[in-house]
Every structure is written in structure tokens, then in C-alpha cells.
């Protein structure tokens, strides 16, 4: 009898706890994604390893404040099955607090900018599941190197006849004047993005201005900028996308922009790049084959012009097979030829040294 009484008390407390969670409008969500990948580089051997595809867990909630106004919040965290990102700490994905109403949405915290945007943007630009290694050819890491999360404020407009926009601003820190050019300085950045959709067709554009990204010959820090435009068609079972991207003022050889880590890593050279990307996917029942092609034209350096052999080529093919609405089998193969270092040729001109990387992967994704 005593055991039955204790069980009844525990059941009551559990129900009360669940009721409290429901009243608070707290949602638990996430993705567990991973698999086995084989990667080989020209002359660099090969590796077969467990790969995590950016698994995550998150909590989000809201409170109705009346008159159509809501308080919103979210805390999201990497939870890799490989344990590789355990040192990054808590709330290392979109984490914010804000207000939402007829005027739109305002959020403050660690937030995806207009380049990275939302899961919808990822589907259009980089629909592949791949690990965090920027050299992995199973994802479009070169093209998306400008996508980031900023410690700042973001405003999203309501949708107006198929049109909407957002602006994200990262605040500069309060370093003293003498510290502005040190690695401890948090870079200021502003990203503006807009979208128009109608009858399955869409057009998206984003522009970002990033402070203190390269150092000129007089050791002055200069700003950098990114522009991305894309268009395409998305129906229930088909996705077709073309995109173009221009960058100026970041480091060369398709490196990660300095502000991705919120600390200046000076590039020494003002580099201009142009890239194009194409994605196509078609769903047939539970089966979705897809293909991506990305090309980066030769870099152009200040005072030099075009630097030969600094372009890159990339092809990814693969397919998803849905076992259920929440569980999907993932398969992909990628090839990328890209420069990895600068050299001087026999004519005394700056050039790039390139190599090929191949990779195949098989994995599983579960959403909750």
C-alpha cells in the first residue's frame, strides 16, 4: 500500500510538472544527425571516421503580453554525437530574447545574420549534412564561409505582399582606442537581407558590412563587405536555385572571414572574390536525390589583380530517404579542387597551389 501511495504521489508531481511546462509554452526540439565518412586528399592519405552533422538541442518559449504582443526566447546548443564540440560551452547556437508583434520581431542575443538566416535559408544554399571541417567537400563551406552568428540585435519585418526583410547589427565592444587593432577587439558588423516570394518563385538578397577585416600597407584596418543574391523555384517536390556571391576585404584562399569568431584575424591583403552556386533537388515519395555545383573564380588582390590558380570547383551528389516524418537516411559524395597556399611561379608572379579532396558519407538524421 505504501508503495502504491508513493507511486501516486510521484505521478501527481510529474503531471503537475508537465502542466507547468505546457502553461509556460516551453518547447523542447532538436536534431540528432551523424554518420560515417571517408575522405581522401590528393597525396595526403585518407581517413574513415565518425562524423557529426551539427546535432543540436534547443528550448524555446513565449508569453502572451496582450494586444498582439509576445515575449519570445530561445536557447540552442550543439550536441555532437562525436563529442567534438564539447569545449564550445552552452548556448553556442541561436540564443536570444525578444518581442514579437504586428510591427515584426526584435531579438537580442547570439543570432544568425541575414546570410545564414534560418533553416529555410540553409535548405536553399547548403542542403547537405556535413561536419564542421571546412575542407569537407560534402558541404559548401567555401560559399557559406560568410554566414555567421552575431552578438547583437536583429529586426525582422512582417510579410508584406510576399516581401519581407531583416537587419542584424553586431555592437562593437568598448575597447580603448589603443586596443582597437588587437585580436581582442570584437568586430562591428551590419547585415541587411530581403526576400520576395510568389507562386513558388523566390528572390533573396543580402549585404553585409564588416569592420576591421584587413590591414593595408600602412597598418590601417579596413572594412570588408559581402553581397549575395539568389533566385529560384520551390514547389512541394522540387527545388532549383542559382546564387551569386561577391566578397571584398577578407582573407584570401577562400578562408573564413575574420569576424566569424568575433575577433580580428587580420588578412594583410585586400582580396576580392566572385562565386556562383547551383542546387537542384526532386522528391519522389520518400526519395529525394539532389546535386550541387559551386565555382569560385580566381581571386583578385589589391595591387596585383587576378591571381592565377586561386579558383575552386566543387560537385556534390547524394540523396535522402525518409523512413518517417522524423527519421531520414542520408547519403552523399563530394569532390572539391581548391587552392591551399600561395606560391611564386617561374615568372615571379603570385599564384595558388591546389589539391583535390574526395569524400563519401552515409548517415542518419532524427528530428524531435
Secondary structure, 3 states (H helix, E strand, C coil): CHHHHHHHHHHHHHHHHHHHHHHCCEEEEEEEEEEEEEEEECCCCEEEEEEECCCEEEEEEEEEEECCEEEEEEEEEECCCCCCCHHHCCCCCCEEEEEEECCEEEEEEEEECCCCCCHHHHHHHCCCCCCCCCCCCCCCCCHHHHCCEEEEEEEECCCECCEEEEEEEECCCCCCHHHCCCCCCCCCEEEEEEEEEECCEEEEEEEEEEEEEEECCCCCEEEEEEEEEEEEEECCCEEEEEEEEEEEEECCCCCCCHHHHCCCCCCCCCEEEEEEEEEEEEEECCEEEEEEEEEECCCEECCCEECECCCEEEEEEEEEEECCCCEEEEEEEEEEEEEEEEEECCCCCEEEEEEEEEEEEEEEEEEC
